[in-house]
Amino acid sequence: MAKEILGSCKVSIGTGTDKITGDASLTEDLVGTSIGSNFTIGLTAAAIALTGITTPKVVYIENKDPTNPVQIDNVITMAGWPQTLQPGAGILLRPANATLFGKATGAPVQVWIVAG
């Protein structure tokens, strides 16, 4: 059996019978390198290192900072589709390539990255 990448997401908004829900999951074969590492994102927009991965199928980024948010985007100007990760929040991405950028607010931020 090949190595696999598994991901899932479930969202429920509302209470009781007044609720909207959605869920999705994915399974991909892992071909090549995978990483799980800490990375520091500074106050100036810069590339996020996905060492050894040229075309990731899945990238998970989690903000490990207890106080400061961090922005993630696909362009260095942070104007493509900026996603702000509040402290403790994470995001699962299926990027078209390995070029992702980050920019912290307030102070440099430590993020946990899982990619393959």
C-alpha positions in Angstrom: 0.0 0.0 0.0 1.3 3.5 -0.9 1.7 6.2 1.7 -1.5 8.3 1.9 -2.5 11.8 2.8 -5.8 11.9 4.6 -7.7 15.1 5.4 -11.2 16.0 6.5 -13.3 19.0 7.5 -16.7 19.3 9.1 -18.5 22.5 9.8 -21.8 23.1 11.6 -23.2 26.6 12.1 -26.3 27.3 14.2 -28.2 25.5 16.9 -30.9 22.9 17.1 -32.9 22.6 13.9 -31.7 26.0 12.7 -28.3 24.7 11.5 -26.2 24.6 8.3 -23.6 21.8 8.0 -21.0 20.8 5.5 -18.3 18.2 5.4 -15.6 17.0 3.0 -12.7 14.6 3.0 -9.9 13.7 0.8 -7.5 10.8 0.3 -4.4 11.2 -1.9 -1.4 9.0 -2.6 1.8 10.5 -1.3 4.4 10.6 -4.0 7.8 11.9 -3.0 8.7 13.9 0.0 6.5 14.9 3.0 7.3 17.3 5.8 6.1 18.1 9.3 8.0 21.0 10.7 8.0 24.3 12.6 8.6 27.5 10.6 8.9 31.1 11.7 6.9 33.7 9.7 8.2 37.3 10.1 6.7 40.7 9.9 7.6 41.1 6.2 5.9 38.9 3.6 8.2 36.1 2.6 8.0 32.6 1.1 7.1 29.7 3.3 9.6 26.9 3.0 8.2 23.6 1.9 11.7 21.9 1.8 12.0 19.3 -0.9 8.4 19.6 -2.1 7.8 21.0 -5.5 4.1 20.2 -6.1 2.3 19.5 -2.8 -1.1 17.8 -2.9 -2.0 19.1 0.5 -0.6 21.7 2.9 -1.8 22.2 6.5 -0.6 25.3 8.3 -1.4 26.0 12.0 -0.6 29.2 13.9 1.1 28.1 17.1 1.5 31.7 18.5 -0.7 32.4 21.6 -1.2 36.1 20.7 -0.5 37.2 17.2 -2.3 36.4 13.9 -0.6 35.4 10.6 -1.6 35.9 7.0 -1.2 33.2 4.4 -1.5 33.9 0.6 -0.3 32.7 -2.8 1.3 36.1 -3.8 3.9 38.1 -1.9 1.8 41.2 -1.9 -0.8 39.3 0.2 -3.5 40.4 -2.2 -4.4 37.1 -3.9 -6.6 35.3 -1.4 -5.2 36.3 2.0 -6.3 34.0 4.8 -5.8 35.3 8.4 -5.0 32.6 10.9 -5.8 33.7 14.4 -3.8 32.2 17.3 -4.3 28.5 17.4 -6.2 28.4 14.0 -5.2 26.2 11.1 -6.0 25.9 7.4 -5.9 23.0 5.0 -4.9 24.0 1.5 -4.7 22.2 -1.9 -2.3 24.7 -3.7 -1.5 24.6 -7.4 2.2 24.9 -6.5 4.5 25.1 -3.6 4.8 28.9 -3.6 3.0 30.1 -0.5 3.7 33.3 1.5 3.3 34.3 5.1 3.3 37.6 7.0 2.9 37.9 10.8 1.2 40.8 12.6 2.6 42.2 15.9 5.6 39.8 16.2 7.1 36.9 14.3 4.9 33.8 14.5 5.8 30.1 14.8 3.6 27.9 12.5 3.4 24.1 12.2 3.4 22.9 8.6 2.5 19.5 7.3 2.8 19.0 3.6 3.0 16.2 1.1 
